[in-house]
Amino acid sequence: MMYGGWGWGGMLFGGIFMILFWVFVIAAVVWLVLAIGRRGVEPPASSHATSNASAILDERLARGEIDLEEYKARKAALGGGR
């Protein structure tokens, strides 16, 4: 018996499209949750930049590229003078 003129082919394609629809909906929800979750994890840019600059300054002192006076002056300028 033909169901609405489509027969078995219509039911087969209807099932495939229903599965694809739900896969798309679930993927969209997962993407949204991950996108929102990643937004709150990142530290503020200013503190990250300061700590990164401080680490670079420490490395330059350890390699001998700058002397202790220049190190102290730059560290103070970053706000992390010891």
C-alpha positions as CSV (number, residue, x, y, z in Angstrom):
1,M,0.0,0.0,0.0
2,M,1.3,3.4,-0.9
3,Y,1.4,5.8,2.0
4,G,0.8,9.3,0.7
5,G,2.3,8.4,-2.7
6,W,5.8,7.9,-1.2
7,G,5.8,4.2,-0.3
8,W,8.8,2.7,1.5
9,G,11.2,5.3,0.1
10,G,9.4,8.1,1.8
11,M,9.5,6.4,5.1
12,L,13.1,5.6,4.7
13,F,14.1,9.2,3.8
14,G,11.9,10.6,6.5
15,G,13.6,8.4,9.1
16,I,17.1,9.5,7.9
17,F,16.1,13.1,7.9
18,M,14.7,12.8,11.4
19,I,18.0,11.3,12.7
20,L,20.0,14.0,10.9
21,F,17.8,16.6,12.5
22,W,18.3,15.3,16.0
23,V,22.1,14.9,15.5
24,F,22.2,18.6,14.3
25,V,20.2,19.7,17.4
26,I,22.4,17.8,19.8
27,A,25.6,19.1,18.1
28,A,24.3,22.7,18.3
29,V,23.5,22.3,22.1
30,V,26.9,20.8,22.8
31,W,28.7,23.5,20.8
32,L,26.7,26.2,22.7
33,V,27.5,24.8,26.1
34,L,31.3,24.5,25.2
35,A,31.3,28.0,23.8
36,I,29.7,29.5,27.0
37,G,32.0,27.3,29.2
38,R,35.2,28.5,27.5
39,R,34.3,32.1,27.9
40,G,34.4,32.0,31.7
41,V,37.6,30.0,32.0
42,E,40.0,32.6,30.4
43,P,41.8,34.9,32.9
44,P,41.7,38.6,32.4
45,A,44.0,39.7,29.6
46,S,45.8,42.3,31.7
47,S,46.9,39.9,34.4
48,H,48.0,37.3,31.8
49,A,50.0,39.9,29.9
50,T,51.7,41.1,33.0
51,S,52.6,37.6,34.2
52,N,53.9,36.7,30.7
53,A,56.0,39.9,30.6
54,S,57.4,39.1,34.0
55,A,58.3,35.6,32.9
56,I,60.1,36.9,29.8
57,L,61.9,39.4,32.0
58,D,63.0,36.6,34.3
59,E,64.3,34.5,31.3
60,R,66.2,37.5,29.9
61,L,68.0,38.0,33.3
62,A,68.8,34.3,33.5
63,R,70.3,34.3,30.0
64,G,72.4,37.4,30.8
65,E,70.7,39.6,28.2
66,I,70.0,42.3,30.9
67,D,71.8,43.2,34.1
68,L,70.3,43.3,37.6
69,E,69.7,47.1,37.6
70,E,67.8,46.9,34.3
71,Y,65.9,43.9,35.6
72,K,64.8,45.7,38.7
73,A,63.8,48.9,36.8
74,R,61.7,46.9,34.3
75,K,60.2,44.8,37.1
76,A,59.2,47.9,39.0
77,A,57.6,49.3,35.8
78,L,55.5,46.2,35.5
79,G,54.3,46.6,39.0
80,G,56.0,43.5,40.3
81,G,59.1,45.0,42.0
82,R,60.5,42.8,44.7
